[in-house]
Amino acid sequence: MCARSRSAGANTGTVPRLLTKRTYFIPILIVCLAFQAIALAAGADGDSQPRIGVADAKSAGFSVLRRPVVRFHRTIHITIARLARARRAEARRKRRRLYASLPGGVSQATLDAIASCESGGDPTAISSDGSYRGKYQFSVGTWESVGGSGDPAAASEQEQDYRAALLYASSGSSPWPICG
């Protein structure tokens, strides 16, 4: 008798413990709902009301989730765009700090006068034959001689100013015979 009472007590304690475990909660919930649906379907035996059963149920479909998913994707795209803008802004700030001071004591006014004469101050200007490029109309060889890489017209305006100041400090105005 003691063994029976102990096992009965253990069983009553086990059911609430099983219900609180996540792994058993959903299957138990499905079983409970299935028994209710079966009871509802079997209960209507001659009533004028239509029978309601599991077979008559309609799926809600995925359209219910469409709006939250679209909102989530929009949030992701906005966050990615904000991060990209922040990275670009930081890169611009770094470039400005890098090229903030002009080498060799060259003034910005001198460089502005040369740029105005050479390209009208347009950092993307390219000569008619394509051999001189950028704000100061660098040739590719001259650009590389002052530490530039790639296309001078594609470089930032601050970098072009810096490279022109390096060239002016080392060679004076001779690289720009007409405008220097």
Backbone torsions as a table, in degrees:
resi	resn	phi	psi	omega
1	MET	NA	-36.2	178.3
2	CYS	-66.5	-38.8	-179.9
3	ALA	-65.2	-39.6	-179.2
4	ARG	-67.0	-43.2	-179.0
5	SER	-67.5	-34.6	177.3
6	ARG	-67.2	-43.2	-179.1
7	SER	-68.7	-34.8	177.7
8	ALA	-66.8	-40.5	178.3
9	GLY	-66.6	-35.9	179.8
10	ALA	-68.2	-36.9	-179.7
11	ASN	-68.1	-39.3	-179.6
12	THR	-69.8	-28.8	176.8
13	GLY	-78.3	-23.9	-177.1
14	THR	-74.8	-37.7	-176.3
15	VAL	-61.2	-51.0	177.8
16	PRO	-62.9	-33.9	178.9
17	ARG	-66.6	-39.0	177.4
18	LEU	-66.2	-36.7	-179.2
19	LEU	-68.5	-26.3	-179.1
20	THR	-84.6	-14.6	177.7
21	LYS	-77.9	134.6	-178.6
22	ARG	-65.8	-32.3	-176.5
23	THR	-68.4	-27.5	-179.1
24	TYR	-100.2	-13.1	-172.8
25	PHE	-64.8	-48.8	-176.2
26	ILE	-67.0	-46.1	177.3
27	PRO	-60.9	-38.3	179.0
28	ILE	-66.5	-39.3	178.5
29	LEU	-63.9	-40.6	178.8
30	ILE	-64.3	-43.3	179.2
31	VAL	-61.8	-44.1	179.4
32	CYS	-62.2	-42.9	179.3
33	LEU	-67.7	-36.8	179.3
34	ALA	-64.9	-41.4	178.8
35	PHE	-64.1	-38.2	178.5
36	GLN	-66.7	-41.1	179.8
37	ALA	-65.3	-39.2	178.5
38	ILE	-66.0	-40.9	179.5
39	ALA	-65.1	-39.3	178.0
40	LEU	-66.4	-41.6	-178.7
41	ALA	-67.6	-37.0	-177.8
42	ALA	-81.5	-19.9	-174.1
43	GLY	-72.7	-27.0	-176.3
44	ALA	-88.6	100.0	-175.6
45	ASP	-112.4	10.2	176.9
46	GLY	172.8	6.2	179.9
47	ASP	-70.5	159.1	178.3
48	SER	-78.4	-13.5	179.6
49	GLN	-75.1	145.9	179.2
50	PRO	-68.7	153.3	179.6
51	ARG	-78.2	139.2	177.9
52	ILE	-115.8	125.4	-179.3
53	GLY	-145.1	179.0	-180.0
54	VAL	-64.6	-34.2	-178.8
55	ALA	-66.2	-25.4	-179.3
56	ASP	-85.7	-6.1	-177.4
57	ALA	-69.5	145.5	178.4
58	LYS	-113.6	140.7	-179.3
59	SER	-72.6	139.6	178.7
60	ALA	-73.7	-25.9	178.3
61	GLY	77.6	-177.5	-177.6
62	PHE	-91.5	-3.2	-178.7
63	SER	-64.2	-24.8	178.5
64	VAL	-65.6	-34.0	-177.8
65	LEU	-88.0	-9.6	-173.8
66	ARG	-59.8	-48.9	-177.1
67	ARG	-62.7	-47.0	177.4
68	PRO	-63.4	-35.5	179.5
69	VAL	-66.9	-42.8	178.4
70	VAL	-62.8	-42.2	178.6
71	ARG	-62.4	-41.0	179.0
72	PHE	-63.5	-44.9	179.1
73	HIS	-62.9	-41.0	178.6
74	ARG	-61.8	-41.4	179.0
75	THR	-62.7	-40.8	178.6
76	ILE	-63.4	-46.5	-179.2
77	HIS	-63.1	-40.6	178.6
78	ILE	-64.1	-42.9	-179.8
79	THR	-64.7	-41.9	178.1
80	ILE	-63.0	-42.6	179.2
81	ALA	-63.8	-40.6	178.3
82	ARG	-63.8	-42.3	178.7
83	LEU	-63.7	-40.9	179.1
84	ALA	-64.8	-41.9	177.4
85	ARG	-61.7	-41.5	179.6
86	ALA	-64.3	-40.8	178.2
87	ARG	-64.2	-43.0	178.9
88	ARG	-64.2	-41.5	179.2
89	ALA	-63.4	-41.0	178.4
90	GLU	-64.9	-40.0	178.2
91	ALA	-64.2	-40.2	176.9
92	ARG	-63.0	-42.7	179.0
93	ARG	-62.5	-40.7	178.6
94	LYS	-63.8	-43.7	179.5
95	ARG	-63.1	-41.9	179.4
96	ARG	-62.1	-43.5	179.1
97	ARG	-65.2	-38.2	-178.3
98	LEU	-64.9	-41.8	-176.2
99	TYR	-105.6	21.5	-176.7
100	ALA	-69.0	-42.7	-178.3
101	SER	-100.7	132.6	-179.4
102	LEU	-85.9	135.8	-178.1
103	PRO	-77.4	159.0	172.0
104	GLY	72.4	13.7	178.5
105	GLY	69.8	20.6	179.1
106	VAL	-78.7	133.0	-179.0
107	SER	-86.1	153.8	178.2
108	GLN	-66.2	-30.7	179.1
109	ALA	-63.2	-40.5	177.5
110	THR	-62.9	-45.6	179.7
111	LEU	-65.6	-38.2	178.9
112	ASP	-63.6	-38.5	178.5
113	ALA	-64.6	-43.4	178.6
114	ILE	-64.3	-45.7	-178.9
115	ALA	-63.5	-39.7	179.9
116	SER	-62.9	-41.0	179.5
117	CYS	-72.4	-41.8	-175.1
118	GLU	-72.7	-48.8	-171.3
119	SER	-133.7	6.8	-175.2
120	GLY	73.1	14.9	179.8
121	GLY	83.0	9.4	-178.7
122	ASP	-86.9	115.1	-178.1
123	PRO	-70.8	-12.4	-179.9
124	THR	-105.1	9.7	-176.8
125	ALA	-65.3	144.4	177.3
126	ILE	-133.1	134.7	-179.3
127	SER	-64.8	164.1	-176.1
128	SER	-61.3	-33.8	179.0
129	ASP	-92.8	-3.3	174.6
130	GLY	82.9	3.5	-176.5
131	SER	-86.7	-20.2	178.5
132	TYR	-117.8	134.4	-169.3
133	ARG	-139.0	146.9	172.9
134	GLY	94.1	-174.7	-175.5
135	LYS	-62.5	-34.8	-178.0
136	TYR	-107.8	10.9	178.3
137	GLN	52.9	56.3	176.9
138	PHE	-73.1	143.3	164.4
139	SER	-83.8	159.6	-177.0
140	VAL	-62.2	-38.6	179.3
141	GLY	-64.6	-42.3	178.9
142	THR	-67.0	-40.5	178.8
143	TRP	-58.9	-45.7	-180.0
144	GLU	-69.5	-29.3	-179.4
145	SER	-69.0	-22.6	177.9
146	VAL	-102.3	15.5	173.9
147	GLY	94.5	4.4	178.6
148	GLY	-78.1	157.0	175.8
149	SER	-136.1	147.1	180.0
150	GLY	81.5	-156.0	-177.3
151	ASP	-84.5	125.0	178.6
152	PRO	-60.8	-33.9	-179.2
153	ALA	-70.9	-20.0	179.3
154	ALA	-90.7	-10.5	-179.4
155	ALA	-75.5	158.3	179.0
156	SER	-66.9	157.7	-179.6
157	GLU	-62.5	-37.2	179.5
158	GLN	-64.5	-40.2	178.8
159	GLU	-66.5	-39.8	178.1
160	GLN	-62.6	-40.6	176.4
161	ASP	-60.8	-44.8	-178.8
162	TYR	-62.7	-47.4	-179.2
163	ARG	-66.0	-36.5	177.6
164	ALA	-66.7	-38.7	177.7
165	ALA	-64.8	-39.1	176.2
166	LEU	-61.2	-44.9	-179.5
167	LEU	-65.2	-42.6	179.8
168	TYR	-64.7	-38.8	180.0
169	ALA	-66.6	-33.6	-177.6
170	SER	-90.7	-31.3	-173.6
171	SER	-121.2	-3.3	-177.2
172	GLY	72.1	-148.8	-177.3
173	SER	-91.0	2.1	-176.7
174	SER	-61.1	-30.6	177.0
175	PRO	-66.3	-15.8	178.7
176	TRP	-121.8	76.9	-171.8
177	PRO	-62.2	-32.4	-177.8
178	ILE	-89.9	-41.7	-174.4
179	CYS	-95.9	-15.3	-174.6
180	GLY	-80.5	NA	NA
